[in-house]
Amino acid sequence: MNLKINFKSESKNIKYKILRLLLEGEEIEIMEACFPPLKKQLLNNSIKSELKYKLNMKYPVFNYKIIEENKNMNLRVYLLNKESITAVHNLEKRNIIIKIEFIQIKLLNKIKKQLVDRDFIFVAIIGDYIYILLYEKFYLAANKTFHTKDKINVEEIINSISTEKNLKEIKKIYCYNMFIKNNKLYSYDNIGDFYEELCK
């Protein structure tokens, strides 16, 4: 388990801490889901119940994005794997957690204004980890996480993910904290420094 938790207290109350957690170093599972139109809290509870039932998870840790909203709400649910959930749940026993964020999701919020393409790949070295993230229409569609000590071929991994997830061909790659030359297959752009902003 590679999970790293950055947390910031948002309460001066010593007995009951209110925390905002940023989860790093883990791949997140991605699921498609569909619900009738619901208010935010009811939708959150419905997703949690569905995950408990389908995946036999007692304490699911998740986030979600609404992809499309017409007669029904089509969602992309981002889920922490079972092993890492234990670490988060142990914190929940001692604190009140008001927000859980996956670094894969927060990264997009920080770089979105710099991007021209809606479909793209983002490759970043942040701390001890390499993140390879595939986005469709600004929504995370697939992800892989490696330790910086791992020897990897980025383009081979991208091709493997695209085939496995049946994703359309994406040629644009944005890089952070690493440099890769353009080639016949992909066009690379390097973007600026924003790591310190992630934990704010």
ABEGO torsion letter per residue (X at the ends): XABBBBBBBABABAABBBBBBBBBGBBBBBBBBBBBBBBAAAAAAAAAAAAAAAAGBABBBBBBBBABBBABBBBBBBBBBAAAAAAAAAAAAABBBABBBBAAAAAAAAAAAABABABBBBBBBBEABBBBBBBBGGBBABBBBBBAABBBBAAAAAAAAAAAAGBBBBABBBBBGBBBBBBAABBBBBBBBAAAAAAX
